[in-house]
Amino acid sequence: MTKEEAFKLLVLIESVYSHCIFKDETVQQWFQFCSEMDYEKVLTKLKYHIRKSPYPPAIGDIAVFQFEEGHFPTTLQEWMKEGRVRIECDPKSNKRGTLPDWLAEYSPRKCVELAFEEEL
């Protein structure tokens, strides 16, 4: 986002929230943070904020930071695949442990196990 677009956002905020007046330091901080954001996405979030809140937004309320495309989703997919393979290969993953005696009395699982043993 350019400084002009960030300035448009600040003007919109000041015009909607008449009691809100930005100081020079605040404007500089907005310029710094907004340079990393997409104007259209921030404007969409700002419009939503205006509709729902009687208070002016903080930067965190309307910020939309971009992340590197393709990097995180690929990593996530690899983690999911590794987890699935690990679970499928782990012989203990499908076995249930025995219940402690104090819990077995109240567990519906124990009742099912007892009924199954009686059938055999």
C-alpha positions in Angstrom: 0.0 0.0 0.0 1.3 3.5 -0.8 1.4 6.4 1.6 -1.5 8.0 -0.4 -3.7 5.0 0.1 -2.8 4.8 3.8 -3.6 8.5 4.1 -7.0 7.8 2.5 -7.7 5.2 5.2 -6.8 7.7 7.9 -9.0 10.4 6.4 -11.9 7.9 6.2 -11.4 6.9 9.9 -11.3 10.6 11.0 -14.4 11.5 8.9 -16.4 8.6 10.3 -15.2 8.9 13.9 -15.4 12.6 14.5 -13.8 12.5 17.9 -10.7 10.7 16.4 -7.8 12.9 15.4 -4.4 11.3 14.6 -1.1 12.7 15.8 1.9 13.0 13.5 3.6 10.0 15.3 0.6 7.9 14.8 0.3 8.8 11.1 4.0 7.8 10.6 3.4 4.5 12.3 0.4 3.8 10.1 2.5 4.6 7.1 5.2 2.2 8.2 2.8 -0.7 8.9 0.5 -0.1 6.0 3.4 -0.3 3.5 3.3 -4.1 4.0 -0.4 -4.5 3.5 -2.8 -4.7 0.6 -5.0 -1.6 0.3 -8.2 -3.3 -0.9 -8.1 -5.9 1.8 -7.5 -3.3 4.5 -10.3 -1.1 3.2 -12.7 -4.1 3.3 -11.8 -4.8 6.9 -12.1 -1.1 7.7 -15.6 -0.9 6.2 -16.7 -3.9 8.2 -15.2 -2.4 11.4 -17.1 0.9 10.7 -20.4 -1.0 10.4 -19.9 -2.9 13.6 -18.0 -0.7 16.0 -18.7 2.8 17.4 -15.0 3.1 18.2 -12.1 3.9 15.8 -10.0 0.9 14.8 -6.5 0.2 16.0 -4.0 -1.0 13.4 -4.5 -4.5 14.6 -8.2 -4.4 14.0 -7.9 -3.8 10.2 -4.4 -5.1 9.4 -4.0 -7.7 6.6 -0.5 -8.9 6.3 0.6 -10.9 3.4 2.6 -14.1 3.8 4.8 -15.8 1.2 2.5 -17.7 -1.1 3.2 -21.5 -1.3 5.7 -21.7 1.5 3.4 -22.2 4.5 0.7 -24.4 2.9 3.4 -26.7 1.5 5.0 -27.1 4.9 1.6 -27.7 6.4 0.8 -30.4 3.9 4.1 -32.1 4.5 3.4 -32.1 8.3 0.0 -33.6 7.7 1.4 -36.3 5.4 4.2 -37.2 7.9 1.6 -37.4 10.7 -0.7 -39.7 8.7 2.2 -42.0 7.8 3.4 -42.0 11.4 0.0 -43.0 12.7 -0.5 -45.7 10.0 2.9 -47.2 10.8 2.6 -47.1 14.6 1.3 -50.5 15.7 0.1 -49.1 19.0 -2.0 -46.4 17.4 -5.1 -48.6 16.9 -4.8 -50.4 20.2 -6.6 -49.2 23.3 -4.8 -49.2 26.6 -6.4 -50.9 29.6 -8.5 -48.8 31.8 -7.4 -48.2 35.4 -9.6 -50.1 37.9 -11.0 -47.0 39.4 -12.1 -45.8 36.0 -13.3 -49.1 34.6 -16.2 -49.2 37.0 -17.7 -46.0 35.5 -16.7 -46.4 31.9 -19.1 -47.4 29.2 -16.1 -48.9 27.3 -15.6 -51.4 30.1 -19.3 -52.5 29.9 -18.9 -53.1 26.2 -15.7 -55.1 26.8 -17.4 -57.2 29.5 -20.3 -57.9 27.2 -18.0 -58.9 24.4 -16.1 -61.3 26.7 -19.3 -62.9 27.9 -20.3 -63.6 24.3 -17.1 -65.5 23.8 
